[in-house]
């Protein structure tokens, strides 16, 4: 075979079938940048994170490497690069940073992945036209005990996807186990005695797949809100043009289904691939299959089982504004075209005869009975049901309860921690928020007993240099505030979890308690401040770094 023919074969294999590279590498005493292996543009090496110019943000945030230094403070990373793709694992994330490990780099289907000892610790999405000559292979370090490049990619090289397994630790403020993985938009649903929480699995804070997110839908569930299981990915990305948008679960023909969006327009404008809302279906509530049926042009489709039967759709990103109803998911008729706003990721729910619509990061509407044209805008009400969390969804639980599920925004951007609340309903239809009794936080809360009219204030000091923050509750103004320690801190919208306030507190008219959690998450190098006020309102914020109460250090 000629050299030209060999190159064409290698390029075709890379594009169509990918490759699997298997290395055995000794990481003992890794202290400097060191190339390990190369094959054309494919490079694998050890890099000292935080040292390379131009990669500071990647190392701190997108790759999240610097949260896992070794005891001496250094942060070596085993990293693979190919074209514009970069995947890596900080050695400090491994249970055993030193010694010899099996490292695999795999390019197949839609993913460019790196594994250590058989576990996928980081992956990225490849482009559809990636070609390269891998014929020139070089082992560059004595650390590499063996190297083998296989083309096309070895089936099953990424390992068997684990079946359902218990979640370790608290589900409150939970993030997926990988070093740079976070929780994005959620989609909760109660089915056959279990609360299911589907969520967009995020890496790099929406920067994967050329900045489009490239999210898949992952899956958790619980029968009692105490013990949780992590399930296999419900809806994976298995086509190069796929990146998934937020949807909702529903039941069709007795089976659990999950609506989701195809944000194809973010990837390609050629019109050859489907764009809009579709759904997946499960026979056992755990394993799902894509139907491939487009049911709406909305790319964040919220589909519900309608009162009295059939289905209900609240459109958003990419769709016509309104609530639609259907008997078959295909033929939709407009039920209410007079909604006060249009946005992303709508959560429509009923409680005590009232209907509510939460939409995205800030919007809230209310209807006394859900009749067409009767929703009124509550977005600017002081007690709108936003307490610092992002894109909440509400689900009925055990008849008369309503569980509120959302995510807390990471300081680096989109995606973050999973957070649960329970709604409180007042006689006039307004809502409050409280902690879910069954869901214990990762640390024991502090409890402060406040007399009638007494103002609560708690200052938190950064471990290193930086600005202190204050959580305060003022019965006179019926407001709670989380903000920088300054004379007049500039306030922003709640979902950024920075400087903001919530108002309309009814629970501070008499004596009240404040329950407070202050929890440092090493993975994010951030502190979460979460408070429940009078058992009826909550407020949550976060700051980069470790913080202490000013009387606790």
N, C-alpha and C positions, 0 to 999 in steps of 0.2 A: 504493500500500500504506500503511495507517495505521501510526502509530508503534507501537501495541500489536502489530500483526501483525509489524512488523519486529523488535521485541524477541523475540517468540516464535520467529521463524525463527532469529535469532542464537543464542538459548538452545538450541534444538534442535540446531543445527549444532555448537555447542560440546560438547554432551553426546554426540551420535551420531557426528559427523564431525570434531570438533576444529578446529584452525586451524594455519596456518603464518605466522609473522611473520618477514619478512626486513628486516634493517637493514644499512646501511653506516655504520660508526662510526669516527671518528678518536679513537684512545686516546692521542695524543701529550700528554705532560705532564699526565696525570691525577693530580691531587693532593688533590682534595677530593670529598666526596659530591656526586653530581650526577645528578638524574633525566634520563633520556634519552627515554623514550617511555611512554605509558600508553594503555590502551583499557579503560575500566571498571576492574575490579579487577586487570587485568593490568598490571604495572609492570616496566619494564626500566630499570636505572640502573647507575651506578658507585658503589660503596660502599667506603669505606676500612675494610678488615677489622681487627678488634681494637679498634674505637672505639665500636661501638654497645652500649649497655647491654642486657643480656639475650641477646646473641648471642655472648658470649665463648666458651662451650663449642663452639658451632657453628663459629665461625671457627677455633678451635684444633684441634678434633678432628673433628666430624661433616663439616663442609665441607672441613677440612684446608687452609684458605686460607693460614694464617700460615707454612706451610713454604715458601712461594714469594714472599718479599718482593722488591721491586726493589732495586737496588744502594744506594739511599739509605735503605733500611730500611722504607719505606712498603709497604703491601700493598693496592693498588687491585684491586677485583674487579668484573667485569661480571656482574650478577645479575638474574634474572627471578623474580618472585613472582606467584602466583595463588592466591587463597584461602589455604590453609595450606601450599601447596607452594612450595618454594624451591630453585632451581638456580643455580649460578654457577661462574665460572672466574677464578682469580687471574691477573692480567695477567703476573705473574712466571713463570707456567707456560708462557706462549707463547714460541716461539723469537724472536719479534720483538714485544716488548710494546707499542711505540709504533706510530704510523702508522695507516692505515685498514685495517679488517678487515671481513669479512662476518660478521655475527652473525645466527643464526636461532634462533627459539624455536618449538617445535613441540609441539602437544598432539594426540595421536592414539592410538587403541586403548587401551593401558594406560600410556603414558609421557608425561611432561611433561619436555621435554629442551631443553638449550641447546647450540648449536654455534658454534664459531668457525672460519671458513674451511673449513667442510664437515666438520669432525670433531666427533663427539659427545663433549664433554668432561664433561658431567654430565647425569644424568637422575633423575627421581623418578617414582613411580607415582601416577597420578591415582585419585580415588575415582569410583564409578559414578554418582554423582548430581550431579556438578559442573555448575552452570549459572551463566551470567553474561551481562550485557549488554555487548558489546564495540563497540557502535555509536558511542560517543563516543571518538574517537581523537585523541591530541594528541602532536605531536613537541615535546619540551621543551628541547632543547639544539641548539646549532649544530654540535655534534660529529656529529650524525646527518645524514649526507649524503643518505640516502634511506630511506624506510620503506614497506613494503607488507604489509598484512594480508590473508591469503587464507583463505576459509572455503568448504568444509571443508578439512582439512589436505591438503597437496599429496602425492600418492603419491610415495614415494621421497625425500621431503624430508630424511629422516635419512641419505641417502646409501647407497651400495651397501656391504653388509657385506663387508669384505675377505676374500678366501680365505686359505688357509694361508700363513703367512709366518714367516721365522726369528725366533727370540727373540734379542734383542740383549743381550749381557752374560751374566753367570752366572745359571743357573737356581736356584742355591742362594741363599736369601733373596729370591727373586723376588716381585714384586707386579705386577698388571696396570698397563699404562702410564698410565692416567688419574690425575689428581692426587689423587683421593680414593677409589681403588679398591684392594681388598684380597682376599686369598685366605681363603676359609672352608673348610668341611669338604671333604676330598679323597676321591676314589674312583679308585684306580689299577688297571690291568689290562694284562696282556701278551697281545697278539693279533697273529698274523701277523708276528712279529719286531719289533714296536714296543711300547714301554711307553707306554700312554696314562694321562694324569692328568686326570681330570675334577675340577672344583672349583666350589664355590658362590661365584659372583662377588658380592662384598659392597661396598656403599657405606654410609657413615655408621655402620659398626660395628653392624649389625643394626637400625638405626633407620629404614631406609626403609620405605615403605608402612605408615605409621601404627605404626611400631615392630615390625612383623612380619617384617622382613627383606626380603621380596620378592625372594628370590634366584633367579637362573637358574643353569644348569649350563654353565660354560665348559670349554675343552678344550685340552690340550697333549699333544704326543707326541714320542717320540725312538726312533730305531733303535739308538743306541749309548750313550745316557745323556750324551753329550758335546754333540751338536748337537740343539737342540730347535726345534719348530715350534709356533706358536700358531694354532689353528684357529678357524673360526667357532663361535659359541655353539652348543652341542650341543642344549640344551633351553631355549628362551626362555620368558619369561612373556608370554603373548599373550591372556590373559583377565583381567578385572579382579579375579577372586576367587582367582587363582593366587599362591601363594608356595611355592617348592619346598623339599623336605626331602632330606636326605642319603640316598643309595642306593649301589649297587655295579654295576659292569659284569659282564656274563656273555655267553655265546654261546648263541644259539638258531638252529637250522637253518643253522649255519655263519656267521651274521651277528652282528656286534658289537651288543649291546644295553646299555642303561643303565637300571637301575631307579632310581626316584626317588619321593619322597613328595609328596603334595598336602596341605599344611598349611592346608587350606581353613577349618578350624574357627577359625583365628586371624583370619580375615577376616569370616566370616559364620556365624551360628548358625541360619539359616533352613532348612537341610537340603535345599536345592534343587540343590546342587552336590556333585560327588564328593569324598570324603575318603578317604585311604588311600594305598596303594602302587600305582604303575603303572610303565610302562617305555616307552622309545623305542627304535627299531631303525634300523640304518644298513646300507646296501648297500655303501658304500665305506670305512667306518671313519672318516669325517669328517663327513658330513652325515646328520642324524638326523631322523626323523619320529616324532611322538607316536602311540602306538597307541590311547590312550584306554581301554585295558582295565585295570580295577582287579583286581589279583591278590591283595591282602591288605589288612587293615585297619590294618596298621602304617604309620605316616607317615614313618618312616625305614627303608625296607625294605632289608635286606642279602640279596641273592639271589646264589647261587653255582651253578656247575656242580658237582653232587654227585659224589663218588667213585663210579665205576661207572656213571654216566649219570644223567639226570634233573637235577633242581634241588633246591637246599637253601636254606631261608629261615631267617634268624635274626631274630626279631621284636624290636621295640623300641617307641619312642614310639607309643602308640595300639594296640599289638597284644598278643596273649596271649604270655606268656613261654614261650620254648622254641625248639628247632630243629625245623623241619618239612621234609618232603620231598614232591616232586611229580614227575609225569612230564610235565605239561602246563602248569604255572604256575597252574592254576586249582583243582585238587583237591589239597589239602594234607593230609598225615597227620602226626601228631605223632611225631617220631623220638626227641627227648630233651626231656622236660619238667622235668628235674631240674637246671637250671642254677643256679649259686650266686648269681646276681644278675640283675637286669634293668635296662637302661639304654638310652641312645641310641647310634646309629651303630656297631653291632657289626662287628668285623673277625674273621672266622673263617678260620684257615689251618692247613695241615699242613706238617710238616717232619721228615724222618728218622723217620717213623712216629708222631710225637707230634702232638697237636692243641692249638691255642691259640685263645683268645678274648680279644681286646682290646675293651673296650666303653666308648666315650666318652672322658672325660677322665682316669679313674683306674683303672677296673676291669680285672683280668686273671685269667683262669682257664686251667688246664692239665689235659690228659688224656693219659695215656700212650699210648692207642690210639684215642681217639675213640668208644669204645663208649658207648651210652646210660647216663646216670647216673654217669659216671666223672669228670666235670669237678670239680676242686677249686679253691678260691678262692686265688689268689696275689696279690690286691690289696695286702695288707699285707706281702708279702715285700719285704725291703730292695732286692732287685735286680729288682723288677717293671719291665717295659720302658717306663718313662716317664722322660724325661730333661729335662723342661721344655717339651715340645711338647704340642700339643692334638690330640685326636681322631685318633690314628694309624690308618692302614690298611696292611696288609702284602700284598704281591703276589709270587708266584714269578717269578723272572727267570733265564733261561739255565739251566734245569734245577735246579741245586742251590743257587742263591742266593735270598735273600729281601730284597726292597727295602721299606723302611719309609718311608712318606710321611705328612707331617703339616703343621700350621701352627703358627707361633710367635705367641703372643698379643700384639697391639698394646697399648701402655700405656693406650690409650683404651677398650679393650674387645674385643668379639668380632671375629674376623678378624685377619689380619696377613700374615706372610711364609710362603712355601712353603719347606719344609725336607725334605731327604732324608737317610736313614740306611740302613745295611745291617745286618742282624741277624747276630749271632755265636751259634752253638749249641754248648753244652757237652755232654759225654757224658751228664750226668744230666737233660738236657732244659731246663735253665735257659738264658736268653738274655742276650746282651750286645748292645751297639750300637756301630757304628763309622761313620766317614765313608765315603761311597761313593767308591772310588778314581777313577772317571771324572768325578765332578762336582767341579770346582774352585770354591772360594769366590771372591768378588769381589776379595779381597786375599790376598797371600801369607801363609800361616800362620807364626807363630813356633814354634820347636821348643825344648823344654827337656828336657835329659837328667838324669834323677833317679837317684841311687844307691839301692840297696836300703834300705828303711826311711826314706828321706829325705822329709820333708814338703814339698809344693809349696804356695806361696802367692803370689798376685799381686794387688796392690791397684790399683784404677783410680780416678782422680780426675776429678770433673766439670770441664768447661771453665769453667762459671759456678758460682754458689753451689749447694750441695746436698750430699748425703751420698755419700761414696766407697763403692765396693763391692769385695768381695774374692772371688776364686775360690781355693779351697783343696782340696788332696787330702791325706788323712791315711792312710798305709799301716797305722797301728796299728788304727784303727777301720774300715778299708776303706770310708771314706766320702769323697765329694766334695761340696763345698758352694759355693753361690753366694748371697751375702747382703750386706746393708749392713755397713759397717765400724763395728761396735759390739761391746760386751763380750758381750752376749747377745741377738743379733738374733732377733726372733720369726719362726719358720719357718711357711710356709704350704704348700699343696699344690703339686706340681711344675708343673702345667699353667699356673699363673698367671705362671710365669717370673720370680717376684720373689725372695723369700727361701725357699730350699728346699735339700734335700739328696738325694743318691742314695747307696745303700749296697750292701753285698755285693760290692765290687770284688775280683775274683780276680786282676786284672792288675797289682797293686801288691805282690805278695809278694816280688818281686825288683826289679832295676833296671827302670825304666819311663820312657817318654817322655810328655810332655804336648805336644800340638799345639794351638795357640791362635789363633783368629781374633778380632780386635776390629775391627768394621766399623761406621762411622757411615752411616746412611741419611738423606739430606737430606729425602726425601719424608716420612718419619715424624718427622723430628727426634729420632731415637733411635739408640742404640748397641747392637749385638748382640755378645754375648760367647759364643763357641762353642768348646768344648774336647773333644778326643778323648784319652782316657787309656789308655795302654798298648795302643792299637789294639783295645780291647774294650769300652770304656764311653765314653759321651758325656754332656755336661751343657751346657745352653744357657740363657741368660738375656738380659734386655734392660732398658735404662733410658732414660727420656726425656732428651734432650740429648746432647751430645758428651762422651765420656770418653777419658782417656789413661792408659796405664800410668804409675805414679808416678815412673818413671825415664825416661820418654820425652818429657815436655813440656819 
